[in-house]
Amino acid sequence: MSRRRDQQRHEAMRRLDPDYKGFRGHGSEPSRPGNVPLEQVTCSICGRKRNVPRGVALEQGESYACSRCSE
């Protein structure tokens, strides 16, 4: 992205949220409705780390199985 586009995007975000301090990750952009907080969980079967909604992570905990392994 060019510097001009970055500045325009930052100004647009400032208009949406006057307290906007700059880019802090894709999940914290105010223009994205319905952001669900994600938490990293390791699959108990394949051992891969997956980002899942926090509610699922708390509910399943150590017994979490990713969608690939559950098929």
Sequence and secondary structure as in RCSB ss.txt:
>XXXX:A:sequence
MSRRRDQQRHEAMRRLDPDYKGFRGHGSEPSRPGNVPLEQVTCSICGRKRNVPRGVALEQGESYACSRCSE
>XXXX:A:secstr
  HHHHHHHHHHHHHH TT  S   GGG TTSTT   EEEEE TTT  EEEEEHHHHHHHGGG   HHHH 
